[in-house]
Amino acid sequence: MNTIKSIWYFIQNQLLGMEWLDDLIGKGLTAVGFDLSTPVGASVHFFLYDTIKIMALLAILILIISYIQSYFPPERTKKILGRFQGIGANCISALLGTITPFCSCSSIPLFIGFTSAGLPLGVTFSFLISSPMVDLGSLILLMSIFGWKVAIVYVLLGLVIAVTGGTLIEKMHLDNQVQEFIRSGNTLDIPQEKLQFKDRIKFAREQVVDTAKKVFPYVLVGVGIGTFIHNWIPEDFIVKILGDGNPFGVILATIAGIPMYADIFGTIPIAEALLAKGAQLGVVLSFMMGVTTLSLPSMIMLRKAVKPKLLALFIGICAVGIIIVGYIFNAIQFLLV
């Protein structure tokens, strides 16, 4: 048992957490004259370490995820989802969303394509919720920061929101709330090309480069904000606003995340800094879910595809689900960390 624990701690701390990189950067900065005990030295250390760690993990994860994704082009995904009915279809749709490393804005074109192809509206919304909120990359990155318990519970509760939200939308029969150009659209079933291993690897490498270009600016912004919170904002201020003394912290964090636009790779350094300063776990994770699922730019894009009633329902379901998840995490935080 001790051997298993040792192996897991090595994976958690050295492979995922990259503590070796933290030590290496610290020694390098000290060697060139930085005092890591000062806010400036600690800020430079935090910024370099988190940026390099997130981008390195991102490259590896996107390579693996994109290779898997090469087996699931949109037309094949549509055929798979078409075999299932009811809540089973919502579950499969939410799970398929986890292998698509997209932000909310990138998921909307796929949502439009699936809806145009005639898939049930609730099924496509389960995909739309789960894709930005709980992809495989988020599971690994959350494990590197918060540990495996938090990561698994986060993903499971995110899937519950996706399945529940899609099911509720389906039960309300709101197909007439989708814009006419989507409802009347037709898509052709293009036979999947039989890709060789080298073709899939090439596709995966291209996805890594493309995703890194899109994500890198948001990672820099996220790490920059995290650096500021971690080293310059007094701990008592964070605790007062987002600690257990404020029962509305989860609601505030969810609302605060909406105007931002980033994927989970950009929000993790902010979440890490908030947690280190004393913010409650549920507050931090609600903020992450709010940013990745309900960002203002993605809601503007989604408005082009659906009518106000359906958009408001989608926002309401996601917001309520995120807030409930936040309070659940606050209640069980002592069991997870």
Buried (B, 14 or more C-beta within 10 A) or exposed (E): EEEEEEEEEEBBBEEBBBBEBBEEBBEEBEEEEBEBEEEEBBBBBBBBBBBBBBBEBBBEBBBBBBBEBBEBEBBBBBEBBBEBEEBEBBBBBBBBBBBBBBBBBBBBEBBBBBBBBEBBBBBBBBBBBBBBBBBBBBBBBBBBBBBBEBBBBBBEBBBBBBBBBBBBBBEBEBBEBBBEEBBEBEBEEEEEEEBEEEEBBEBBBEBBEEBBEBBBEBBBBBBBBBBBBBBEBEEEEBBEBBBBEBEEBBBBBBBBBBEBBBBBBBBBBBBBBBBBBBBBBBBBBBBBBBBBBBBEEBBEBBEEBBBEEBBEBBBEBBBBBBBBBBBBBBEBBEEBE
